[in-house]
Amino acid sequence: MPYTSRPLLEERYGLDELIQRTDKFAPYTGAVVDAVLDRAIADAEGEIDGYVGSRYSLPLPEPVPPVLVPIACDITRYRLYDDAVPEVVRQRYEDAIARLKDIAAGRLSLGIDPTSVTPAAGTVKVRSRDRLFSDELLGDY
């Protein structure tokens, strides 16, 4: 489930910035390069899932919790800058990470109950028996 999209990014940062940040390899097209944008969105979603997944079961139920949309947009925008990141973009990224840490710690809610989220289909649960042998039995081996 995507946390952001091209239309949301265009609305927040403008088409010109998306073209400038994605159309960076010859031959230049003067248009948004979807492959570059999609990679930045996927990287942002992975980063978000890393924090959110420590508190909530993934994937999250749809629709996307509204608190994650601006976080996803700011992280995606940051990911589009390879170098020379403007201060405002860097600060918004750091603020987004701080909000993700708050979500992981339970200080900021996604508006869903972490215990009511059911695991995705195909999730495996593992239960093992108690240890039969201890390290003490191995001696000097």
N, C-alpha and C positions, 0 to 999 in steps of 0.2 A: 504494500500500500504506500504510494508516494506521499510524502509530507509536503511537497511543493511541486510546482509545475512551471512550464515556460510562461503561460499567461500571468501567473502570480508574480513571477520574477520581472516580467516586462512592466507590470503595473507598479511594482515597488521601485524599480531602478531604471526603467526606461529601455526602450529597444536599442538605442544607440550604444549604451553601455554593454548590453549583451552581445551586440555585434562586435564591438571593440574587444571584448574579453574572450570571445569564442572563435572569431575569424582571424586567427593568428598564424596560419600556415599557408604558404603559397600553394596553389593559386588562390589569391584572395577573392572572395565572392561578394563581399559587401552585405552578407546576410548572416543570421545566426547559424552557427554550425552545430546541428543537433547532437552529434556524437560527443563533442566537447562539453556541451551543456548537460547532456545525459550523464556523462561520467562525473561531473561535479555534483549533480543531484544525488547520484548513487553514493558517492563518497560522503556527502553530508548525511544521508540517511543511515549509512553504516555507523558514522560517529554518533548520531542521535540514538540509534538502537543500542550502542555500547553502554550508554548511560541509562536510558530508559529501561533496558532489559534487566538491569540489576534490581529493579523494583516491580516491574510489570511483566507479565507474560507477553511474548511477541508471537505473532503479529498483533498489534493493537486492534480493537474493534473499530469498524468504520462508523461514522465519519472520523477523520483525523481530529484528535483533540485540538481545539483552536489555539491553545498555548504553544503547540509545536510548529505552527505555520510560520510565524515570524522567525523563530529559531532556525528552521530549515532554510528559509530564504537568506538569512544573514550568513549561515555557514556555507551555503552554496556560493554565494557571492564571493566570500573570502577564498574559497577553493578555486574560483575562476582567475584569481590573481596569482601568477606564478612567482612574481617578484615585485618589488617596489609597491607593496600594498599601502594604499592611502591610510592615514591615521584613523579616519572615521570608519573605514571598513574593518581594520584590525580591532578597533575598540568594540564595534558591534559584534564581531566574532567572539571576542573575550567575554562580552556580556552574555552572549548566547550560551557559551560553555558554562558560565556561572549559573545560568538558569537550569541547564541540564544537571549540574551537580546538585542544585536544590531539589530537582525532581527525584534524582537518585537517592537523596538523603531523606525524602519525605517532607521537605519544607515547602515545596510547591506541588500542587496536585494537578493531575491531568483531568480531573473531573470524573474519573472512573475509579471503581473500587479495585485495588490491586489483587484482592483475593477472589474477585468474581470473574476475572478474565480467565477464560478457559484456554488450555494449550491448543495449539494448531493441530490439525489432523496429521497423523503420522508421528506425533511426539512419542518418544520412548521413555518410559519410567524404568529405572533399574533399582533393584533392592538386592543386597547381598547378605550372606550369612556372616555371623561373627567369625573372627579369625580363629582358625584351628590351632595354629602354632604361633609361638612368640619368637622374637629375636633372641631371647635368652637361650633357647634350645640350640641355636646355631653355634654358640661358643666362639671360638677364634677363627672360624671359617670365613 
